[in-house]
Amino acid sequence: MKQSLLLSVENLVVKRGKVTVLNVNELKVFPGRTLALIGPNGAGKSTLLLTLAGLLPIESGRLYFQSRLMNTSSALAMLRRNIAVVFQEPLLLNMTVEKNVAVGLKFRNLSRAEIKESVDKALAYFGIEHLAKRAAKTLSGGESKRVSLARAFAIKPKVILLDEAFNSLDPPTREAIIDDLQNILQKTKITAVLALHDREETLRLAQDVVVMSEGKIIQQGATAQVFHQPVNEYIANFVGTEVILEGVVKKSQAGLMDVAVNGNIIEAAGEFKTGQKVCCCLRPENITVSKTMPGKISARNVFKGKVIKVLRQAYFYKLTLDCGFILSAYITMPSFDEMNIREGSTLAVSFKATAVHVIKR
């Protein structure tokens, strides 16, 4: 399996002083894909990134790059040459933009023509060709971030590591840079590992996700799998599963279950045993609302719900509904207006059995 991995770790322990700050049994980074590290502050995301970059000493365990064990100074030097790191602060040198972007290339003993070609391409990636002769100290925060990203991509790294690189940006600038980064990663197929806080950024940028807590990895896998099939309630909350309903399995047969939730029955896909205490997890985007009770539909769960809260968000509304249990659902602005929804409105609420992710309580 190591042959198909670009970076991987096994039984990794990192300490600061006598305190263990990282304890990772296994991590896999696949070539040409983007992996997001998510978790609360202090979860160990930055420490793991610095360890992957070969910048922190390992107490025990193994770090592999292209199947080679990184356990010697020469191996770690080779690793660092193939990795670019972008920190939260741009850390630009007091020189022009083009000279900042060229820094890593000059250490690689390239010709002037080769350096110019790589710098020009990196500047074009992030739309900052017009800033080439500007002094770095005169740049705005967004411009500085684009320069730091261009500097990282200019060396054509095998892996780029970003440590919460968008946190200090205003929303429009953040959106534009993330859009550019997404396009560049798709175009170049450079492998990326990003430490992120924002769920929307994770969903946009990452094909794979690692959820961390207290220096450990508690779930990893494809982004859709982690977001829609969290292994426990902590992860469900963290990845935005807004509806988590406690219940008891009343019937289980042929891959379908009846789960009693506050006197109601929810049908869900799964195979927990009868009598098992569980949590039913539902994402708002998987819940449909309508003015009248639907006729014959594929959804196995249909309830009447009273709107108890309406919250306007960017391009839609989020409804909180009391169906005998509390649900959240998204609805588009045109549909909201067309149905004349208000707090106190009664709506039909439906969702498929496969939309319910059941975890052990």
N, C-alpha and C positions, 0 to 999 in steps of 0.2 A: 504493500500500500504506500510505503514511503516514496516509491518511484513517481507516483502521481501527485505528490505534495510539493509545494514550493518551500513552505516553512512548517515546522511542527515541533511540539514540545512533548516530553514524557516525564511524568513525576517531578515536575519543576518546583523547587522551593527557593525563594528569595527572601533574605532577611535584611533588616536594617537594625544594626546593633544586635540585640538578642531576640528581637521581635520578628516573627514570621509575617511578612506582608503579602506574600504570594505563595499559593499552594495549589498548583494546577496539575491534575492527573494527565490530561491530554488536551491538546489543541491542534487543529489541522487548518492550514491555510492553503487553499487550492489555487493553482495558477490561473491568471486571467479573470479572477473574480474579486469582488469587494466584500470584505468581512467587517461588520460593525461590532464593536465592543460596547455594550450598554450596561448600565447599572447606576446606582446612586453614587454621590460623592463619597470617596474613600473606599470604593469597591475594589480598586486595584487596576483600573483600566490603564492609567498612565504608566504605572510600574510594569505592567505586562508589555506595553509598547516599547518602553526603554530596554527591557530585557530582550525582546525580539530584535531590536536594533544592535544588540551586543554592547550596550552602554552600561549595563549593571552586572555586577558579579553574581554568579549562580551558586547558591549554597549546595544544592544537590539536584540531580536530574539531568535531562539531556535536551539540547536544542539542536535541531537539524535544519540545514539550509540546502536545498536541492539534494537531499538524501545524505549529505555529508555532516558528520557530527562536528559541532562547533566547540571543540574542547582544547584548542591551542591558540596561541596568540596570532599565528599566521592565518588560521581559519577564521578567527574573529575579524581580522583586518580585511580579509576577502569579503566577509559578510557586510561590513560597514561600507565597502566600496560599492556594493550592489543595492544599498538601501538608502532612501532619502527620508528625512524626518521633517515634518512641518509642525511647529509648536503653536500654542495658542497666541503667543506674542510673535510678531514677524521676525524680530532679531536681525534687522538689516544693518549692514555696515555703512559707515559714513562715506559713501561714494555714489556714483550715478547708478541708476536702475540697471543699465546694461552690464555694468561692472559687477553689481551684486549677483545678477543672474549667471554671470560667467565664472564666479568664484570656484564652484565645484569642478568645472571643466578645466580650469587652469591647473588644478592639482593632478589632472589625468594626462598632462603633457601632450595635449592636442595642438595641432597647428592653428594659426590665427584664423585661417579660412574655416576650419572645422568648428572652432569656437563660435565664430560669427554666425555660421549656419544654424547651430544648435540654439544660440541665444535668440536669433530672429524667430525661429520656429516656436520657442517657448513663450516669447512675448506675444506672438500672434495667437497662441492658444487662449490666452487670457485677455486679449484685446487691449494690450498696453504698449503697442509699438510706439505710440506718440509720446510715451513717458521715458523712452530709452535714455535721453540725455539729462533728464531731471535728477536732481540730488534726492537721495532716498529720504532725507530728513524733512523734505518739503511735501511729502505725500500724505494723503488722507489715510484713515484706517483701512478703508476698502482697497485703495490702491496699494498700500503696503502689503496687504494680504495677498493680492494678486501677484505681486513681485515675489513674495516668499514661495508661493505655489509654482510660479514659473521657474524659479531657481531650482526647486526640487525636480521638476519634470525635465529640465534642461540636460541633466546628466543621464537621462534614459535609465532610471533605476529598474531593477527587477521587481522591487517592492517599494511602495510609498506608504509611510506611516503618518497619520494625521491625528494629533492630540487635541481634540475639542477645538479645532481650528476656526470655527465660525462663531464662537460664543460672544465675542466683543463687537460684532457687527450689527448695524441697524437692519431692520427687516428687509427693505428693498435691496440693499447691498448684499445681504446674506443670501437672499433668493437668487439674485443674479449670479453670484459666485458659485453657489451649489449647482445651478443649471449648467454653467460652463464646465465645472468639474465632472458632472455626470456625463456630459457629451465627450469630454476628453478621455475619461476612463473607458467609455465604450469604444472610442476610436482607436486608442493606443493599446488596449487590452493589458495595461499595466496592472499588476496585482496591487490591491490597496487594503490596508487595515486601518479603520477609523474608530477612534474613541468618540462616542456621541452621547448626547443627552436627549435629543429630540426624536420622538417616534416618527414624525413625518419625514425627517431627514433620513432616518434608518430605512424606512420603506422605499424612499426614492432611490437611495444610493446603493444599498447593500443586497447582494444575493444570499449572503449567509450572515448569521447573527450568533453572538456569544453573549449570554447574560451572566454578569458577575455580581458577587456579593461577598464582602469580607475577604477579598483575596482569592476566592474560589470561583470556578466556573460551575454554575448550577444548571445551565441548559445551553446546548449549542446545536445548530442545524440550519436548514434553509430558512430564510426569513419568513415565508408564508407559514411554514410548519411551526416555528416558535411563536409567532403572533396568534395563530389560530388554534394551536394545540399546546398551550403552556402546561408544564408538568406539575405545577403546584399553584396555590392561590397567590403567593408572593409574586411569581412571574406574571400571572394573569393580570394582577393589578398594575404591574410595572409596564406591560406592553399595551395597556389601554383597553383591557377587557372590562368594560364599565359595569356589566351586569354579572354578578356572581351570586347565585342563589343556592342556599343550603337546602338539601332534600334527602330523601331516603328512597332507594330503589324498591319499588313495589312489584315489579314484574320484569323479567329479563329473558328474552327468547329471540333466537335467529338474528342476533346483532342489533336488536332494538330493545329499549328499556322504557318502562313507565316509571317516572320519578315523581314522588309526591313532594310538592313544594307549597307549604302554607295552605294545605287543603285543596290544592289544584294538582292536576296531573300534566306533566310535561313529557312528551315523547322525545327520546334522544337516541342517537346512534351510540352503541357501545355494548360491553359485555360484563358489567359489574354484577356481582351476585345479589340476589334478592335480600333485602334487609341492610345492604351496605349504605353507610352514610356517605354522601357525595356532595360536590358542588357543581352546579350547572353554569357554564360560562357562555355568555353571549356577547357578541360585538354589535354595537348599534347599527352598523351598515348592513347587517344580515337580518334586520327586522323590518317588515313591511307594514305600513299603516294605510287604512282606507276608510272612507266615510261609512260604508255599509259592510255587513258581513259578507265575505266572498262566497261564491258558489263553489263548484268543484275545482279545487286547486291542488297543486302538488305538496303544499305545506301541510304538515301533519298537526301543527299546533296553531289553533285559532282561538283568540280570547277577545273579550270586550275590555277596553281600557279607558280610564278617565285621565285626561291630560291634567297633570298637577303642576307642571312647570314648562315654560317655553324659554329657550335660550337661543338667541341669534348668534351664529358664528359666521365665519368669513363669507361663505357662499351657500349656506344652508341653515336650517334650524335644527336644534336638538330638542326632542320632546322627552320629558319624563312622564311615564304613564303608570297608573295603578291598575294592575290586572288581577288583584288578589296577591300579587307580588309586584315589585317595582322593576320596570324595564326602561331602557333608554333607546330611542330610535332617531335616525336622521331623516330629514325630509327636505326636498329642494324648495327654494323660495316660491317658484311658480305653483307647485303642488300645495304648499302651505296656504297661499292666498286663494287658490281655487277652491280648497276645501273649507275655507273660512275657519281655520283652527284657532281656538282660544283656550286659555286655561279653563277647565271645566267641561270642555268638549268630550264627547264619548266617541271613540274610534274603534274600528276592528283592527286587531293586531295579529300578525301571523309570522311564522318562521318555520323553516324546515327542521326535521329531526337531525339532519347532518350539520345544521348550523349550531347545534348545542354541543359544546365540548365538555365532557364530564371528567372531573378529576376526583381523586379520593380525598375525603375530608379528614 
